[in-house]
């Protein structure tokens, strides 16, 4: 286990300064996000945090969000780090990964009472002072420094030779920094029990679970089950869309539609059999229409939570997914009284194809109403209420502690 005090940055946090915490409705809140360049799952959570705390100020390493996505921020100014001004940062800020710990520490949140970090990488490392409360909404400990190091290094072609050795040294330093930074978080909120276990394993810290919000846009209350299967995803290696496509080579009588784009697009198109269609990126409306009328949604990624399977269920659509990770918390298998999907055990085409056949044998048991009801457990309204109540409770406890002799 790494030493939590092996961080390269000095530790300045003390518990004795809680008495300086503001005790009025004028409490100042900072929300710290990783970076802003696109709009995905963590950004959807960010939007809800900003709605819960409309007067909060927003901090991020960089802000290169395209104009068409900026309305999500509702006019907020974003306070950014020095990486924003480095050469070629707009096109390739991730290449400055070794500087991320210093960059997040350079953001000044010293004038705030409550700091909420929205973190899957370095946001949790924001430097706080005595008298501040820091709550981290954690998607995962830094994947590429912990569980997915070798996969990440292969993906960026840094897994061999001298460059590979240097990259592993960097990852070891990042792990040490990440664990040390976790010690300065007052409370961790995990996106799933799966991630709660990982926080305990990597950081030695307990957490509570508040599931992320998933938008439910019901296309039709009366579901018309179609004949095609569907998957919706970024086409990147860990999503394992290639395995789903290969599985349908073993199911020539079934049709699969793939929605999404990414680095794997050309490779997946090259291996796709005649019964698989790649639609690329589509509008949310078109995607929801496909989700609402698909026979089932197929998902092969080992996810920390997995928003897309919940979105499918919100449309009344069953899910065929991997029996692993966050999906164990979002899908009810055939052993449940009200199943919403079917699990497969291995990330192989054969295992996926077998699960599709099992689904077809039992699909009459999976009711659209059960899928929608299960998805409601992850509603936006539920997230807002649970998160606001949790923060209020922790804030109240902190105030009470500050007033103790």
C-alpha positions in Angstrom: 0.0 0.0 0.0 1.3 3.5 -0.9 2.2 5.9 1.9 -0.5 8.5 2.0 2.1 11.1 3.0 4.3 10.5 0.0 2.9 13.4 -1.9 5.3 15.8 -3.7 3.2 18.8 -2.5 3.4 20.2 1.0 0.5 19.5 3.3 -1.1 22.6 4.7 -4.5 21.3 5.9 -5.4 21.4 9.6 -8.5 20.4 11.4 -8.3 23.1 14.1 -9.5 25.9 12.0 -13.1 24.9 11.7 -14.2 27.9 13.8 -13.7 30.2 10.9 -16.5 28.5 8.9 -19.3 31.0 8.1 -22.5 30.4 10.0 -24.9 32.2 7.7 -26.9 31.8 4.5 -24.0 33.8 2.9 -21.9 30.6 2.7 -19.6 30.7 -0.3 -19.4 27.5 -2.4 -16.8 26.5 -5.0 -17.4 23.6 -7.4 -14.2 22.2 -8.8 -14.4 20.2 -12.1 -11.6 18.4 -13.9 -11.7 20.1 -17.3 -14.3 21.4 -19.8 -13.9 20.4 -23.4 -16.9 18.2 -24.1 -20.2 17.2 -22.4 -20.5 13.7 -21.0 -21.6 12.0 -17.8 -19.6 13.9 -15.3 -20.6 17.2 -17.0 -24.3 16.2 -16.6 -23.6 15.8 -12.9 -21.8 19.2 -12.9 -24.9 20.8 -14.4 -27.0 19.5 -11.6 -24.5 20.6 -8.9 -24.7 24.1 -10.4 -28.5 24.0 -10.2 -28.5 22.8 -6.6 -26.0 25.7 -5.8 -26.9 28.5 -8.2 -24.5 31.0 -6.5 -21.5 28.6 -6.6 -18.4 29.6 -8.5 -16.9 27.1 -10.9 -13.2 26.1 -11.2 -11.5 23.7 -13.7 -8.1 23.0 -15.1 -9.1 24.3 -18.5 -12.2 25.6 -20.2 -12.4 24.8 -24.0 -16.1 24.1 -24.0 -17.5 24.7 -27.5 -20.0 27.6 -27.9 -22.9 25.2 -28.6 -22.4 23.6 -25.2 -21.8 26.7 -23.1 -25.6 27.2 -22.3 -25.2 24.2 -19.9 -23.1 26.5 -17.7 -25.9 29.1 -17.6 -23.5 32.1 -18.1 -21.0 31.2 -15.4 -17.4 32.3 -15.6 -15.0 29.4 -15.2 -11.8 30.0 -13.2 -9.0 28.1 -14.9 -5.4 27.1 -14.2 -2.2 28.0 -15.9 -2.6 25.0 -18.3 -5.3 27.1 -20.1 -2.5 29.4 -21.4 0.1 26.7 -22.3 1.1 26.1 -26.0 -1.4 23.9 -27.9 -3.5 23.4 -24.8 -6.8 23.7 -26.6 -5.9 20.8 -28.9 -3.9 18.6 -26.5 -4.2 19.7 -22.9 -4.1 16.0 -21.7 -0.4 15.9 -22.8 0.2 18.1 -19.8 -0.9 15.3 -17.4 2.4 15.5 -15.3 1.5 19.1 -14.5 -2.1 18.4 -13.5 -1.4 18.1 -9.7 0.4 21.4 -9.6 -2.3 23.0 -11.8 -5.2 21.9 -9.6 -3.3 23.1 -6.5 -2.8 26.5 -8.1 -6.5 27.2 -8.2 -7.4 29.6 -5.4 -10.5 28.6 -3.5 -9.3 30.1 -0.2 -12.2 32.5 0.0 -14.9 29.7 0.0 -16.5 27.9 2.9 -17.6 24.8 1.1 -15.6 23.1 -1.7 -17.3 20.4 -3.8 -14.9 18.6 -6.1 -16.5 16.6 -9.0 -13.6 14.2 -9.6 -12.4 11.3 -11.7 -8.8 12.4 -11.9 -7.3 15.4 -10.0 -10.1 17.7 -8.9 -10.0 16.2 -5.5 -6.5 17.6 -5.1 -7.7 21.2 -4.8 -5.8 22.9 -2.0 -8.0 23.9 0.9 -7.3 25.9 4.0 -8.3 25.4 7.7 -12.0 26.2 8.2 -13.2 24.8 4.9 -15.2 21.7 4.3 -14.3 19.6 1.2 -16.8 17.1 -0.1 -15.7 15.0 -3.2 -18.2 13.5 -5.6 -16.0 10.7 -6.8 -16.4 8.8 -10.1 -13.3 6.7 -9.5 -9.8 6.9 -8.2 -7.7 8.0 -11.2 -8.2 5.1 -13.6 -5.0 5.4 -15.6 -2.8 5.6 -12.4 -4.5 2.6 -10.7 -6.6 -0.2 -12.3 -6.2 0.7 -16.0 -2.6 1.8 -16.1 -1.4 -0.9 -18.6 -4.4 -0.4 -20.8 -3.9 3.4 -20.9 -0.2 3.0 -21.7 -0.9 0.7 -24.5 -3.5 3.0 -25.9 -1.1 6.0 -26.0 1.8 3.7 -27.2 3.9 4.2 -24.0 4.0 0.6 -22.9 7.5 -0.3 -24.1 11.1 0.7 -23.9 12.6 3.7 -22.2 9.5 5.8 -22.7 7.4 3.0 -21.1 9.7 2.9 -18.1 9.4 6.7 -17.7 5.6 6.5 -18.1 5.4 3.9 -15.3 7.5 6.1 -13.1 5.1 9.0 -13.7 2.1 6.8 -13.0 3.7 5.7 -9.7 4.2 9.3 -8.7 0.6 10.1 -9.7 -0.7 7.2 -7.6 1.3 8.5 -4.6 0.0 12.1 -5.2 -3.6 10.8 -5.7 -3.6 8.9 -2.4 -2.0 11.7 -0.5 -4.6 14.2 -2.0 -7.4 11.9 -0.9 -6.4 12.5 2.7 -7.3 16.2 2.4 -10.9 15.3 1.4 -13.3 15.5 4.4 -16.0 13.3 2.9 -16.2 11.1 -0.2 -19.4 10.5 -2.1 -19.2 7.5 -4.5 -21.2 7.1 -7.7 -21.8 3.4 -6.9 -21.0 0.7 -4.3 -18.5 -0.6 -6.8 -16.6 2.7 -6.7 -17.1 2.9 -2.9 -15.1 -0.4 -2.7 -12.4 1.0 -5.0 -12.1 4.2 -2.9 -11.6 2.1 0.2 -9.0 -0.1 -1.5 -7.0 2.8 -3.1 -7.4 5.5 -0.5 -8.3 3.6 2.7 -11.4 5.9 3.0 -15.0 5.2 3.6 -17.7 6.8 1.4 -21.5 7.1 1.0 -23.2 6.3 -2.3 -25.4 8.7 -4.1 -26.1 7.5 -7.6 -25.6 10.0 -10.4 -28.6 11.6 -12.1 -29.9 10.1 -15.4 -32.2 12.1 -17.6 -35.5 10.3 -18.4 -37.0 11.4 -21.7 -39.8 9.0 -22.4 -40.5 8.8 -26.1 -43.7 6.9 -25.7 -45.7 5.5 -22.8 -46.8 2.6 -25.0 -43.6 0.9 -26.0 -43.5 -0.7 -29.5 -40.8 -3.4 -29.3 -38.9 -3.5 -32.5 -36.7 -6.3 -34.0 -33.3 -4.6 -33.8 -30.9 -4.7 -30.9 -29.0 -1.5 -30.1 -25.9 -0.2 -28.4 -25.0 3.5 -27.8 -21.5 4.4 -26.9 -18.3 6.3 -27.6 -16.3 4.0 -29.9 -13.3 3.7 -27.7 -11.4 0.5 -26.7 -12.7 -0.1 -23.2 -16.3 0.1 -24.3 -15.8 -3.2 -26.1 -18.2 -2.5 -29.0 -16.0 -4.8 -31.1 -17.1 -7.7 -29.0 -20.8 -6.9 -29.4 -20.3 -6.6 -33.2 -18.5 -9.9 -33.3 -21.3 -11.5 -31.2 -23.8 -10.6 -33.9 -21.7 -12.4 -36.4 -22.7 -15.5 -34.4 -26.4 -14.3 -34.6 -27.0 -13.8 -38.3 -30.7 -13.8 -37.9 -30.6 -10.8 -35.5 -29.9 -7.1 -36.4 -27.7 -4.7 -34.4 -27.6 -0.9 -34.6 -24.5 0.9 -33.3 -24.9 4.6 -32.4 -21.8 6.7 -31.5 -18.5 7.7 -32.9 -14.9 7.6 -31.8 -11.3 6.4 -32.4 -12.5 2.8 -33.0 -15.0 3.7 -35.7 -13.0 2.5 -38.7 -11.8 -0.7 -37.1 -15.3 -1.6 -36.0 -16.7 -0.8 -39.4 -14.1 -3.1 -41.0 -15.1 -6.1 -38.8 -18.9 -5.5 -38.9 -20.9 -8.3 -40.6 -23.9 -7.5 -42.8 -26.4 -7.6 -40.0 -24.7 -4.7 -38.1 -25.3 -1.1 -39.0 -23.2 1.8 -37.7 -25.2 5.1 -37.6 -22.4 7.3 -36.2 -23.3 10.2 -34.0 -27.0 11.2 -34.0 -29.1 13.8 -32.2 -30.5 13.0 -28.7 -34.0 12.8 -30.2 -33.0 10.2 -32.8 -31.1 8.2 -30.2 -34.1 8.2 -27.9 -36.3 7.0 -30.7 -33.9 4.0 -31.3 -33.7 3.3 -27.6 -37.5 3.3 -27.2 -38.2 0.9 -30.0 -35.2 -1.5 -29.8 -35.7 -5.1 -28.9 -33.0 -4.8 -26.3 -29.9 -2.7 -25.4 -26.5 -4.5 -25.4 -23.6 -3.3 -23.2 -20.2 -4.9 -22.7 -18.1 -2.3 -20.8 -17.0 -2.8 -17.3 -18.4 0.5 -16.1 -18.1 2.4 -12.8 -21.8 3.1 -13.1 -23.0 3.2 -16.7 -25.5 5.8 -17.7 -26.5 4.4 -21.1 -28.1 1.2 -19.7 -30.2 3.3 -17.3 -31.3 5.6 -20.2 -32.4 2.5 -22.1 -34.4 1.2 -19.2 -36.0 4.6 -18.8 -37.4 4.1 -22.3 -38.8 0.7 -21.2 -36.0 -1.2 -23.0 -34.4 -4.3 -21.5 -30.6 -4.5 -21.2 -28.2 -7.3 -22.0 -25.1 -6.5 -20.0 -21.9 -7.7 -18.4 -22.3 -9.1 -14.9 -19.6 -6.8 -13.5 -19.1 -3.3 -12.1 -21.8 -0.7 -11.8 -24.3 -2.7 -13.9 -24.8 -5.1 -11.0 -26.5 -2.1 -9.3 -28.5 -0.8 -12.2 -29.9 -3.9 -13.9 -32.2 -6.6 -12.4 -31.4 -10.0 -13.8 -33.7 -12.9 -14.5 -33.4 -14.1 -10.9 -35.4 -11.0 -9.8 -39.2 -11.0 -9.5 -39.3 -8.0 -11.9 -36.3 -8.4 -14.2 -35.1 -5.6 -16.4 -32.4 -7.5 -18.3 -30.0 -10.4 -18.8 -26.4 -10.7 -17.7 -23.5 -12.4 -19.4 -20.4 -13.5 -17.5 -17.4 -12.8 -19.8 -16.3 -10.1 -22.3 -16.3 -12.5 -25.2 -18.5 -12.7 -28.4 -19.6 -16.1 -27.4 -20.8 -15.1 -23.9 -22.7 -12.1 -25.4 -24.3 -14.2 -28.1 -25.4 -16.8 -25.5 -27.0 -14.0 -23.4 -28.9 -12.7 -26.4 -30.3 -16.2 -26.9 -31.2 -16.4 -23.3 -32.9 -13.0 -23.5 -35.0 -14.2 -26.5 -36.1 -17.2 -24.5 -37.3 -15.1 -21.6 -38.1 -11.7 -23.0 -41.8 -11.9 -22.3 -40.9 -11.8 -18.5 -39.3 -8.3 -18.9 -42.0 -5.7 -18.8 -41.4 -2.1 -20.0 -43.1 -0.8 -16.8 -40.5 -2.7 -14.7 -37.6 -1.2 -16.7 -39.0 2.3 -16.3 -39.6 1.9 -12.6 -36.0 0.6 -12.1 -34.6 3.6 -14.0 -36.6 6.0 -11.7 -34.2 5.0 -8.9 -31.6 7.2 -10.7 -33.7 10.2 -11.5 -32.5 13.8 -11.5 -34.9 14.8 -8.8 -33.7 12.0 -6.5 -30.1 13.1 -7.0 -30.8 16.7 -6.2 -32.6 15.8 -3.0 -30.1 13.2 -1.8 -27.0 15.3 -2.5 -28.4 18.5 -1.1 -29.6 16.7 2.1 -26.2 15.0 2.5 -24.2 18.2 2.1 -26.5 20.1 4.5 -26.1 17.4 7.1 -22.3 17.4 6.8 -22.2 21.2 6.8 -24.4 21.3 9.9 -22.1 18.7 11.6 -19.1 20.7 10.7 -20.6 23.9 12.2 -21.5 22.0 15.4 -17.9 20.7 15.6 -16.6 24.2 15.1 -18.7 25.4 18.1 -17.4 22.7 20.4 -14.9 23.7 23.1 
